[in-house]
Amino acid sequence: MLTDLNHDGAKEILCLTDSGAEAGAGAVCYTYIDDQLKASEEVRLSGSYSSILKVCQGTLENGVAAATVTSSDDNRRITDVLILSGKEELTTVDCGALGISAQLEDGALYPTDIDGDGALEIPQAAELPAYGKDDGTEWVVSWYGLTSQGASTLKAETYHSFGEGWYLELPEAWQASVT
């Protein structure tokens, strides 16, 4: 992936690597500094290379450029957030529990700018209480803004109808009463 992770106007090369089943996936960033292409130290990712579902790029809440790598593990989604520290040190942002979410049965959600503020939000899915005993599983998704220091803020909550291709942003007053 080509992306400008250090905001210098030049694109860096972000490479995802496969270090084998046990070691899992890794990431290396190549930057062009002082007329030389320099590689960062490899950063370990949470999932295996074959489990990577999507790579996104964007900006975090505090204006830091980032790349997110979402992978699948059993019944959950795992998101790694990668940033450049300094000019060439690739690091991961400690997302804590925010980096792991339930895997939705009938749809997929990835980090995106859900509220249009210019920063990526990380989705966190939670099962809604069922209205009737034979109703299928429905989900509410909380979207969190993240800083490069790992601080998170709830930005929006949504209900998604994947089969029909729409979503509804849930007003804050509805949070305790939606089924």
BELQUIBEL-V852737 format. One record per pair of residues at least 4 apart in sequence whose C-alpha atoms are under 8 Angstrom apart, sorted by the first residue. I is the first residue (numbers start at 0). GAP is how many residues later the second one is. D is the distance in Angstrom with one decimal. If there is no record, write none. Layout:
<<I:GAP:D> <I:GAP:D>>
//
This chain:
<<0:12:5.8> <0:13:5.2> <0:14:6.5> <1:9:5.7> <1:10:5.6> <1:11:4.9> <1:12:6.3> <2:8:4.9> <2:9:5.3> <2:10:6.6> <2:11:7.2> <2:54:7.4> <3:4:7.1> <3:5:6.6> <3:6:6.0> <3:7:4.4> <3:8:5.5> <3:61:7.3> <4:6:7.5> <4:7:6.7> <4:59:7.9> <4:60:5.0> <4:61:6.2> <4:62:7.9> <4:78:6.5> <4:79:6.0> <5:59:6.8> <5:78:6.1> <5:80:7.6> <5:81:6.1> <5:82:8.0> <6:58:7.2> <9:22:8.0> <10:20:7.8> <11:17:6.7> <11:18:5.7> <11:19:5.0> <11:20:7.2> <12:16:5.6> <12:17:5.0> <12:18:6.8> <13:13:6.9> <13:14:5.9> <13:15:4.5> <13:16:6.5> <14:12:5.6> <14:13:5.3> <14:14:6.2> <15:9:6.9> <15:10:5.7> <15:11:4.5> <15:12:6.6> <15:33:7.8> <16:8:5.5> <16:9:5.0> <16:10:5.9> <16:11:7.6> <16:32:7.0> <17:6:6.4> <17:7:4.8> <17:8:6.5> <17:30:7.4> <17:31:5.3> <18:4:5.5> <18:5:5.6> <18:6:5.8> <18:7:7.0> <18:30:8.0> <19:4:5.7> <19:5:7.5> <19:28:7.9> <20:27:6.5> <22:25:7.8> <23:20:7.3> <23:21:6.9> <23:22:7.4> <23:23:6.0> <23:24:4.1> <23:25:6.1> <24:19:6.2> <24:20:5.4> <24:21:7.4> <24:22:6.2> <24:23:4.8> <24:24:4.6> <25:16:6.1> <25:17:5.3> <25:18:4.4> <25:19:5.2> <25:23:7.8> <26:15:5.5> <26:16:5.2> <26:17:6.6> <26:18:7.1> <27:11:6.6> <27:12:5.7> <27:13:6.4> <27:14:4.9> <27:15:6.6> <27:62:7.2> <28:10:5.8> <28:11:5.3> <28:12:8.0> <28:13:8.0> <28:59:7.5> <28:61:6.5> <29:7:6.3> <29:8:5.4> <29:9:4.4> <29:10:6.3> <29:58:7.7> <30:6:5.6> <30:7:5.3> <30:8:6.5> <30:9:8.0> <30:56:7.9> <30:57:6.4> <31:4:5.4> <31:5:4.4> <31:6:6.2> <32:4:6.4> <32:5:6.9> <37:50:7.7> <38:49:7.6> <39:48:5.9> <39:49:5.5> <39:50:5.9> <40:48:7.0> <40:49:6.9> <41:48:7.7> <42:47:6.9> <42:48:6.6> <42:49:7.5> <44:35:6.6> <45:25:7.9> <45:32:6.9> <45:33:7.8> <45:34:6.8> <46:4:6.2> <46:5:7.0> <46:24:5.8> <46:25:7.1> <46:26:7.0> <46:31:7.2> <47:4:6.9> <47:23:7.7> <50:20:5.1> <50:21:5.3> <50:22:7.1> <51:17:7.0> <51:18:5.9> <51:19:4.1> <51:20:6.6> <52:16:7.7> <52:17:5.7> <52:18:5.1> <52:19:6.9> <53:15:6.0> <53:16:5.4> <53:17:7.1> <53:56:7.5> <54:12:6.9> <54:13:5.6> <54:14:4.6> <54:15:6.4> <55:11:5.6> <55:12:5.1> <55:13:6.7> <55:55:7.1> <55:56:7.9> <56:8:7.6> <56:9:5.8> <56:10:4.3> <56:11:6.2> <57:7:5.9> <57:8:5.5> <57:9:6.4> <57:61:6.6> <57:62:5.9> <58:4:5.7> <58:5:5.5> <58:6:4.4> <58:7:5.5> <58:59:7.0> <58:60:4.9> <58:61:5.9> <59:4:5.3> <59:5:6.3> <59:6:6.6> <59:59:5.1> <59:60:5.8> <59:61:8.0> <59:85:7.1> <59:86:5.8> <59:87:5.4> <59:88:6.7> <60:58:5.6> <60:59:7.5> <60:84:6.0> <60:85:5.6> <60:86:5.1> <60:87:7.9> <61:85:5.5> <61:86:7.0> <62:56:7.6> <63:19:7.5> <63:83:7.7> <63:84:6.6> <64:18:6.5> <64:19:8.0> <65:15:6.6> <65:16:5.5> <65:17:4.9> <65:18:7.8> <66:14:5.9> <66:15:5.2> <66:16:6.7> <67:11:6.5> <67:12:5.6> <67:13:4.5> <67:14:6.1> <67:43:7.2> <68:10:5.6> <68:11:5.1> <68:12:6.6> <68:13:8.0> <69:7:6.7> <69:8:5.5> <69:9:4.4> <69:10:6.4> <69:40:7.1> <70:6:5.8> <70:7:5.3> <70:8:6.5> <71:4:6.0> <71:5:4.7> <71:6:6.1> <71:31:7.8> <72:4:6.3> <72:5:7.1> <74:27:6.4> <74:28:5.3> <75:24:6.7> <75:25:5.5> <75:26:4.5> <75:27:4.4> <76:22:8.0> <76:23:5.7> <76:24:5.1> <76:25:6.1> <76:26:5.5> <77:21:5.5> <77:22:4.7> <77:23:6.6> <78:20:4.8> <78:21:6.4> <79:12:6.8> <79:13:7.5> <79:15:7.9> <79:19:6.6> <80:11:5.5> <80:12:5.4> <80:13:7.9> <80:14:7.7> <81:8:6.8> <81:9:5.7> <81:10:4.6> <81:11:6.3> <82:7:5.8> <82:8:5.5> <82:9:6.2> <82:10:7.2> <82:65:7.5> <83:4:6.1> <83:5:5.4> <83:6:4.6> <83:7:6.1> <84:4:5.0> <84:5:6.1> <84:6:6.5> <92:55:5.9> <92:56:6.6> <92:57:5.8> <93:55:7.4> <93:56:5.3> <94:4:5.2> <94:51:7.9> <94:55:5.3> <94:56:7.8> <95:54:7.8> <97:24:7.4> <97:26:6.7> <97:46:8.0> <98:23:7.9> <99:24:7.5> <100:22:7.4> <100:23:5.2> <100:24:5.8> <101:22:7.3> <101:23:5.6> <101:24:6.9> <102:5:7.6> <102:22:7.7> <103:4:6.3> <103:21:7.5> <103:35:7.6> <105:56:6.5> <105:57:7.6> <106:55:5.6> <108:14:6.8> <109:12:7.1> <109:13:6.6> <110:9:6.1> <110:10:5.5> <110:11:4.6> <110:12:6.1> <111:7:7.9> <111:8:4.9> <111:9:5.4> <111:10:7.0> <112:4:6.9> <112:5:6.3> <112:6:5.6> <112:7:4.5> <112:8:5.5> <113:6:7.5> <113:7:6.5> <113:29:7.5> <113:42:7.7> <114:40:7.4> <114:41:7.1> <118:26:7.2> <119:25:6.5> <119:26:7.7> <120:22:5.5> <120:23:5.0> <120:24:4.6> <120:25:6.9> <120:34:7.6> <121:21:5.4> <121:22:5.1> <121:23:6.5> <121:24:7.5> <122:18:6.1> <122:19:5.8> <122:20:4.6> <122:21:6.5> <123:17:5.5> <123:18:5.1> <123:19:6.2> <123:20:7.7> <124:14:6.4> <124:15:5.9> <124:16:4.4> <124:17:6.3> <125:13:5.6> <125:14:5.5> <125:15:6.3> <125:16:7.9> <126:10:6.8> <126:11:6.0> <126:12:4.6> <126:13:6.4> <127:9:7.2> <127:10:5.5> <127:11:5.2> <127:12:6.2> <127:50:7.4> <127:51:5.7> <128:9:7.9> <128:49:7.9> <128:50:5.2> <129:5:6.2> <129:6:7.5> <129:7:7.1> <129:8:7.6> <129:49:5.8> <130:4:6.8> <130:48:5.6> <138:20:6.5> <138:21:7.3> <139:17:6.8> <139:18:5.8> <139:19:5.0> <139:20:7.4> <140:16:5.5> <140:17:5.2> <140:18:6.3> <140:19:7.9> <141:12:6.9> <141:13:7.7> <141:14:6.0> <141:15:4.4> <141:16:6.6> <142:11:6.0> <142:12:5.6> <142:13:5.2> <142:14:6.0> <142:15:8.0> <143:8:6.0> <143:9:5.3> <143:10:4.5> <143:11:5.4> <143:12:7.3> <144:7:5.4> <144:8:5.2> <144:9:6.4> <144:10:6.2> <145:4:6.0> <145:5:5.7> <145:6:4.5> <145:7:6.7> <146:4:5.4> <146:5:6.6> <155:13:7.0> <155:14:7.6> <156:12:5.8> <156:13:5.4> <156:14:7.7> <156:15:8.0> <157:9:6.5> <157:10:5.4> <157:11:4.3> <157:12:5.2> <158:8:5.5> <158:9:5.3> <158:10:6.5> <158:11:6.9> <159:5:7.8> <159:6:6.1> <159:7:4.2> <159:8:6.5> <160:4:5.9> <160:5:5.4> <160:6:5.9> <161:4:6.6> <161:5:7.9> <169:4:6.6> <169:5:7.3> <170:4:7.2> <173:4:6.1>>
//
